Amino acid sequence: MTILSSSIHWYTNLGGLHAAYQVAETYLEEGEIGTAQSFMSGLSSQYAYAHKYPEHHNAYVQMFNLKILLDQEDRSWQDLSTTEIQELETLAIEDKGEASVQAQNILRFFYNQTFEIPLFMPTENASERLAYNPNQILVKPYAELKAYPNPAKEYVTFEYHYPEDAVGVQIVIIDITGKKVQQFELVNPQGKLLWDTREIGQGSYFYTLRSKDGKLKTGKISIIK
């Protein structure tokens, strides 16, 4: 079972709209943009919650489409245009569930903005609302890890950054069978790392930026000879 199929299986078993969002995010992380878009477009008809709070779901789709655009244009959250930042600022002061949580934390982490309005994460039960500390950053979706060139032949450069409070951060590389190929321990929250692939066999490999708290970012790279 691949990393993608394992993640999808795990998230789907959780059930609910939030878990379904994570399935779409997993497709996106693995570069399956078309599948991610198709999956996301079908959520409104699959989950009643999307009908109860359509503005929340539509806002999440807006954020999701922005992630796709950044991926297609090889940009990160640090590279937003003025218009895109303004759109996030508008979303950040509205109470539109997960999308507003994401917007506020992107602006906090990457643009040093602060917000006094409390954040709330919606649940499947409309009567339950989980309050989030407005001073707490949800770091996992916003770590960055790029690998280039892709495909690569002799060397791969990893460019990364992650929250300063993350502990035990590593870049782990596995092959398509799940066997660990290389592991790098990271000390600085931002930097570049060179992976020597001259002795690495041709094929596809998955790389993951992770901490003791779990996976921060993952991707796929091809090695050619």
Beta strands, then each sheet from edge to edge (+ up, - down):
strand 1: 119-122
strand 2: 129-132
strand 3: 144-148
strand 4: 155-161
strand 5: 170-175
strand 6: 180-185
strand 7: 190-196
strand 8: 203-211
strand 9: 214-223
sheet 1: 1+ 2-
sheet 2: 3+ 4- 7+
sheet 3: 6+ 5- 8+ 9-
end
